[in-house]
Amino acid sequence: MLALTTGGPGPVTILFSSDEGRTCVGTTAIFSKKSTCYTDLIELAPGKLLVVYGRVPYGWNPIPLSDKLSKNAICGTFVAVHRR
């Protein structure tokens, strides 16, 4: 099983292929707000992946000084993979 993550132009998604990348199935959105479009993943154990991505609430624009709550961040989410 091949897993691929993508973030550009958005949303951050994960795709799966069982035929060496010729076709992808199971496209799933992980994060749909503004992101850096950079993603990565690692298999932690059989069937358990960690996907990481950058979250930027104002895109590539700076966070306004008036917004004291928003922060750029690197986020991660666990993905369980079950073969059918």
C-alpha positions as CSV (number, residue, x, y, z in Angstrom):
1,M,0.0,0.0,0.0
2,L,1.3,3.4,-1.0
3,A,0.2,6.5,0.9
4,L,0.7,10.1,-0.3
5,T,-0.1,13.4,1.4
6,T,-0.6,16.7,-0.4
7,G,-1.5,20.2,0.8
8,G,-1.4,22.3,-2.3
9,P,-3.4,24.2,-3.1
10,G,-5.5,22.8,-0.3
11,P,-7.0,21.1,1.5
12,V,-4.4,18.8,3.1
13,T,-5.3,15.3,1.9
14,I,-4.1,11.7,2.1
15,L,-4.4,9.4,-0.8
16,F,-3.8,5.6,-1.1
17,S,-2.7,3.4,-4.0
18,S,-2.6,-0.4,-4.0
19,D,-1.1,-0.6,-7.6
20,E,2.3,1.2,-7.2
21,G,0.8,4.7,-7.7
22,R,-1.0,4.1,-11.1
23,T,-4.4,4.9,-9.5
24,C,-5.3,6.5,-6.2
25,V,-8.3,5.7,-4.1
26,G,-9.5,6.7,-0.7
27,T,-8.7,10.4,-1.0
28,T,-9.5,11.9,2.5
29,A,-9.3,15.5,3.6
30,I,-7.4,15.9,6.8
31,F,-7.4,19.7,7.2
32,S,-9.4,22.2,5.1
33,K,-8.3,25.6,6.4
34,K,-5.3,27.6,5.2
35,S,-2.0,25.6,5.3
36,T,1.5,26.0,4.1
37,C,0.8,23.2,1.6
38,Y,3.8,21.3,2.9
39,T,3.0,17.9,4.3
40,D,4.8,14.7,5.4
41,L,3.9,11.4,6.8
42,I,5.6,8.4,8.5
43,E,4.4,4.9,9.3
44,L,4.6,4.5,13.1
45,A,3.4,0.9,13.1
46,P,1.6,-1.3,10.6
47,G,-1.6,0.5,9.8
48,K,-0.8,3.6,11.8
49,L,0.4,6.8,10.1
50,L,1.3,10.2,11.4
51,V,0.6,13.1,9.0
52,V,2.1,16.5,9.7
53,Y,1.3,19.8,8.0
54,G,1.7,23.6,8.5
55,R,-1.3,25.6,9.6
56,V,-1.2,29.3,8.8
57,P,-4.5,31.1,9.6
58,Y,-3.7,34.1,7.3
59,G,-2.0,32.1,4.5
60,W,1.3,33.6,3.6
61,N,0.3,37.0,5.0
62,P,1.5,38.0,8.5
63,I,-0.9,37.6,11.4
64,P,-2.2,41.1,12.2
65,L,-1.0,42.5,15.5
66,S,-4.7,43.0,16.5
67,D,-5.2,39.2,16.4
68,K,-3.7,38.0,19.7
69,L,-5.1,34.5,19.5
70,S,-4.0,33.1,16.1
71,K,-0.7,31.4,15.6
72,N,1.1,29.6,12.8
73,A,1.7,26.0,13.8
74,I,2.9,22.6,12.7
75,C,0.1,20.2,13.3
76,G,-0.2,16.4,13.2
77,T,-2.9,13.8,13.1
78,F,-2.9,10.0,13.3
79,V,-4.4,8.0,10.5
80,A,-5.5,4.4,10.9
81,V,-5.3,2.4,7.7
82,H,-7.5,-0.7,7.3
83,R,-7.1,-2.8,4.1
84,R,-10.3,-4.2,2.6
